[in-house]
Amino acid sequence: MRHITRGLVTAGAVLLSTFAIPGTAHAAAPVVQEASSDSADWSVIDVRLGHGSAAGEDVKKITAKLRPLGSADTDTPVATVTEFTQTYFASSWEGTWSSPPVHLDTLGEYTIDVEATTSGGETTVRQNAGVLRYQKQPVISDFSVTPTEPTIDDKVVTATGDLLLRDPSTRATEAMPGAPVDIDLGDSVEETVTTDDQGHFSLAREVSEGGWVRARYRSDLGYATVPVIGIRPKAAPTRLFLDKSSFHVVANAEMKVTGRLEYRSGTEWKPLAGIPLELDYKNSHITDATEATTDTAGRFTFVRRVYGNTTFEVGFPPYPYNPWIQRTATADVTAKVTSTSRFTEFTAAQNEHAQLDVTGIVDLSGNYYSGRIKVGIQYSADGKTGWKTKKTVTTGFGSQFIVEGLKGSPDGYWRLRYAGDTKRDFRGTTSKAVRKVKALTRIKGAGASPEPVRKGGTLTVKGVLQEAKPASTVGWTSWKAYGGKRVQILFRPRGEKSWYLMGTVKTKANGSFAKGIKAPMDGTWVPVHLEPDSKHFAGAGAEDYVDAR
């Protein structure tokens, strides 16, 4: 039972699908959609049909009967037209059939009754399907456009034609003088001209771009137009000349690129004025273009800073579009850069023993370099001559280096120097020189007494603390008393190397001091100024050996 049921369902489906598929044997009657005068020739009847064949083969016969507009459907037609040819294919099931020009004795408007028959005999009749406007028709003849490919040297385009009034019965024409005709010359010119006594019209204008050329006439008499004609500017070849295509500049310096833009006119090349150009990195995906516009001689100038070895390209920007020239010409500019260096940090701190702590950073402008370089720490007594390298530091560009405890001098000038690298085209640099100096201190007349001294007995250490301040350029002023400062008394037992602090004393206004201390044993005594302020060096007196018995 199941097998039989499924078979019945299948047969039913096939039967239904058979009826659903249109075919010539069962084609429906054509649908008369409308009838009218053809827009190009009012004496031609256009009939638009919907039909049952993709190619229209099913429409076997079309009959159009004409009767005066407003007459009864039963009135005898003044003409019957049976010759029709498909002239327009709208879709798979729709098209337009057109007749030859119809000849009638009287001008006027006529109702069109249409009868359409298929090859299977299916017929559709539509009364009042449309109107044939059988009247004198304005037409444009002998329409022409020259040139259709204007050039940069000759941008003038001329459109000409004749506006005529055509009698549909005789096909004779007469001129239409003094009539307005609208003319478009591409997308840049729209004007209305007036026909002359012979109905002739003409418009010649310089165009700025291409497009379509058309002519149109509108009035109570009707509408006339022409098939559009395209105009397309013929782009002239171009070329670029550079006065100089290779540059060697210092990093961050300006490069001036100059040259000339030309276009080909016939067999010769001419300067091209008023054209935007750009200078950009070659094959760049991120635009950083410098712009220029050519002058009347086709000359252009770009001024651009250069930061590293680069190849640039002179060419046309994407916008604005120019249809008159070929925008493919380019020219390469190569730039080689001498990298420059400079010290962005230099500090030198001097301690109380004339030792230096130095820091520095040297940066490179131009081509990137990640290798190691050498920087010299240099000293000069007067800051002008006799520079000597006291220490060489290995570092990298942009990295801080630190040197601690560098043996220095009580007075002098210090600087940093990078010699550069001729192989890599790196220019060297020298930092600003700085003077490092402090006031000197000393203890004059230092001594310990009595000598000899009894072991455990008291001896007195005395002296005068003095200072000499830095002079304006090099050296120090004369020695003067340095009062109100602390002096330390140091002792080194005989046979030892270490010093021991035995006492502290404050100097008087005249810088003098005296300190009594019990002598523990034989040894050497010395007064020192070990804790100066930031503007003074440490100072000491003479060492004095005392025998303790």
Secondary structure by P-SEA (a helix, b strand, c coil): caaaaaaaaaaaaaaaaaaacccccccccccccccccccccccbbbbbbcccccccccccbbbbbbccccccccccccccccccccccccccccbbbbbcbbbbccbbbbbbbbbbbccccbbbbbcccccccccbbbbbcccccccccccccccbbbbbbbbbbbcccccbbbbbccbbbbbbccccccbbbbbccccccbbbbbbcbbbbbbbbbbcccbbbbccbbbbbbbbbbbbbbbcccbbbbcccbbbbbbbbbbbbcccbbbbbcbbbbbbccccccccbbbbbbbccccbbbbbbbbcccbbbbbccccccccccccccbbbbbbbbbbbbbbbcbbbbbbccccbbbbbbbbbbccccccbbbbbbbbbbccccccccccbbbbbcccbbbbbcccccccccccbbbbbcccccbbbbbccbbbbbbbbbbbbcccccccccccccbbbbbbbbbbbbccccccccccccccccbbbbbbbbccccccccccccccccccccbbbbbbbcccbbbbbbcccccccccccccbbbbbbcc
